[in-house]
Amino acid sequence: MSRHETEDFEHDPRYRVSLRETWLCLIYWALFTGIAMVIAWGLGAGVDGAEQDFVMGFPAWFFWSGIAFVGVASFIAPYLMVKFLFREISLEPDDDGLVRTDREGDL
């Protein structure tokens, strides 16, 4: 793409919002994966199969990292992210990208 082709490009403020939300999602994913791995490793590393603790029939490391943590982190954290960190933007091409709060229920 040559330089003069990009001069016709009109900057849209929605790109900045979407980039910010993309980074938030990537950070969430990295933290989610890292914490699940630390929980699993911390509870299961070096434990012999005969000494394994069980919670509801599952090995403790799997229950706490794969069921309990995933259950909480995959529903509560994304809800809070969308509620407090994400912005509602218009997808109309001729709009300025901001959703007006005075048009409640008229999205």
Contacts in CASP RR format, 6 or more apart in sequence:
PFRMAT RR
TARGET T0000
AUTHOR 0000-0000-0000
METHOD contacts of the structure
MODEL  1
MSRHETEDFEHDPRYRVSLRETWLCLIYWALFTGIAMVIAWGLGAGVDGA
EQDFVMGFPAWFFWSGIAFVGVASFIAPYLMVKFLFREISLEPDDDGLVR
TDREGDL
12 97 0 8 1.000
13 96 0 8 1.000
13 97 0 8 1.000
13 98 0 8 1.000
14 89 0 8 1.000
14 90 0 8 1.000
14 97 0 8 1.000
17 87 0 8 1.000
17 89 0 8 1.000
18 89 0 8 1.000
21 85 0 8 1.000
21 86 0 8 1.000
21 87 0 8 1.000
24 81 0 8 1.000
24 85 0 8 1.000
24 86 0 8 1.000
25 81 0 8 1.000
28 77 0 8 1.000
28 78 0 8 1.000
28 81 0 8 1.000
32 73 0 8 1.000
32 74 0 8 1.000
32 77 0 8 1.000
35 69 0 8 1.000
35 73 0 8 1.000
36 65 0 8 1.000
36 66 0 8 1.000
36 69 0 8 1.000
36 70 0 8 1.000
36 73 0 8 1.000
37 65 0 8 1.000
39 61 0 8 1.000
39 64 0 8 1.000
39 65 0 8 1.000
39 69 0 8 1.000
40 61 0 8 1.000
40 62 0 8 1.000
40 64 0 8 1.000
40 65 0 8 1.000
40 66 0 8 1.000
41 61 0 8 1.000
42 61 0 8 1.000
43 53 0 8 1.000
43 60 0 8 1.000
43 61 0 8 1.000
43 64 0 8 1.000
43 65 0 8 1.000
44 52 0 8 1.000
44 59 0 8 1.000
44 60 0 8 1.000
44 61 0 8 1.000
47 53 0 8 1.000
47 61 0 8 1.000
52 59 0 8 1.000
52 60 0 8 1.000
53 59 0 8 1.000
53 60 0 8 1.000
54 60 0 8 1.000
54 63 0 8 1.000
55 63 0 8 1.000
55 64 0 8 1.000
56 63 0 8 1.000
57 63 0 8 1.000
58 67 0 8 1.000
88 99 0 8 1.000
88 107 0 8 1.000
89 97 0 8 1.000
89 98 0 8 1.000
89 99 0 8 1.000
90 96 0 8 1.000
90 97 0 8 1.000
90 98 0 8 1.000
90 99 0 8 1.000
99 107 0 8 1.000
END
